Amino acid sequence: MPGQTIDEIETRIAGSPNLSDENREALLQLLKVLRTEVTDLSATSVEDARNITAQAEAATRPEQNEDVVQNAIDSLSSAVEKFEGSNPRLTQTVTDICSILSRMGI
């Protein structure tokens, strides 16, 4: 599934007339790294990623009291820190992609 999603993103980036050559090349290079990192995720890291998703969902549920929301946010922060520590290259690659997109106003 992630590989297919990355394929779709690469196709869109490669064919986008709105990207400068510099941004297109940078994004395509980062997507190559992302593909390798996602492919190499260990089962533990996949479970950590699922935990992050679950904590994010818990933190954003409507109609919760403040203590429940704060506990969910604390758990989410802890899960993200653990994932970042286990997957520094993946984390940096995603950060770099987000930075390029942010500079483009996306």
C-alpha positions as CSV (number, residue, x, y, z in Angstrom):
1,M,0.0,0.0,0.0
2,P,2.6,2.6,0.9
3,G,4.6,1.8,-2.3
4,Q,1.5,2.3,-4.4
5,T,0.8,5.7,-2.7
6,I,4.4,6.7,-3.3
7,D,4.1,5.7,-7.0
8,E,1.1,7.9,-7.3
9,I,2.8,10.8,-5.7
10,E,5.9,10.4,-7.9
11,T,3.7,10.4,-11.1
12,R,1.9,13.5,-10.0
13,I,5.1,15.3,-9.2
14,A,6.8,14.2,-12.4
15,G,3.9,15.5,-14.5
16,S,3.2,18.7,-12.6
17,P,3.7,21.8,-14.7
18,N,3.5,24.0,-11.5
19,L,6.8,22.8,-10.0
20,S,10.2,24.2,-10.7
21,D,12.8,21.8,-11.9
22,E,14.7,22.2,-8.7
23,N,11.6,21.4,-6.5
24,R,10.6,18.5,-8.7
25,E,14.0,16.9,-8.5
26,A,14.3,17.4,-4.8
27,L,10.9,15.9,-4.1
28,L,11.5,12.9,-6.4
29,Q,14.9,12.3,-4.7
30,L,13.2,12.5,-1.2
31,L,10.5,10.1,-2.4
32,K,13.2,7.5,-3.3
33,V,14.6,7.7,0.2
34,L,11.1,7.6,1.6
35,R,10.3,4.4,-0.4
36,T,13.5,2.7,1.0
37,E,12.7,3.8,4.6
38,V,9.1,2.7,4.5
39,T,10.1,-0.7,2.9
40,D,12.7,-1.2,5.6
41,L,10.3,-0.5,8.6
42,S,10.5,-3.2,11.1
43,A,7.3,-4.8,12.5
44,T,7.9,-2.9,15.7
45,S,8.1,0.4,13.9
46,V,4.9,-0.4,12.0
47,E,3.2,-1.0,15.4
48,D,4.6,2.3,16.7
49,A,3.1,4.1,13.6
50,R,-0.2,2.5,14.3
51,N,0.0,3.6,17.9
52,I,0.7,7.2,16.8
53,T,-2.4,7.0,14.6
54,A,-4.6,5.7,17.4
55,Q,-3.3,8.4,19.8
56,A,-3.9,11.1,17.2
57,E,-7.5,9.9,16.8
58,A,-8.0,9.8,20.5
59,A,-6.7,13.3,20.9
60,T,-9.0,14.7,18.3
61,R,-12.3,13.0,19.3
62,P,-15.1,15.6,19.9
63,E,-16.8,16.1,23.2
64,Q,-14.0,15.0,25.6
65,N,-13.1,16.6,28.9
66,E,-9.9,18.5,29.2
67,D,-8.1,15.8,31.2
68,V,-8.8,13.1,28.6
69,V,-7.6,15.3,25.8
70,Q,-4.4,16.2,27.7
71,N,-3.7,12.5,28.4
72,A,-4.2,11.7,24.8
73,I,-1.9,14.5,23.7
74,D,0.8,13.4,26.2
75,S,0.5,9.8,24.9
76,L,0.7,11.0,21.3
77,S,3.8,13.1,22.0
78,S,5.5,10.1,23.7
79,A,4.6,7.8,20.8
80,V,6.0,10.2,18.2
81,E,9.2,10.7,20.2
82,K,9.7,6.9,20.3
83,F,9.0,6.6,16.6
84,E,11.4,9.4,15.8
85,G,14.1,7.8,17.9
86,S,13.7,4.5,16.1
87,N,13.4,5.9,12.6
88,P,15.5,9.1,12.4
89,R,16.1,8.9,8.6
90,L,12.4,8.4,7.8
91,T,11.5,11.2,10.2
92,Q,14.0,13.5,8.6
93,T,12.9,12.6,5.1
94,V,9.3,13.4,5.9
95,T,10.3,16.7,7.5
96,D,12.3,17.6,4.4
97,I,9.3,16.8,2.1
98,C,7.1,18.9,4.3
99,S,9.6,21.8,4.3
100,I,9.7,21.9,0.5
101,L,5.9,21.8,0.2
102,S,5.6,24.5,2.9
103,R,8.0,26.8,1.0
104,M,5.8,26.3,-2.0
105,G,2.7,27.3,-0.1
106,I,1.2,23.8,0.0
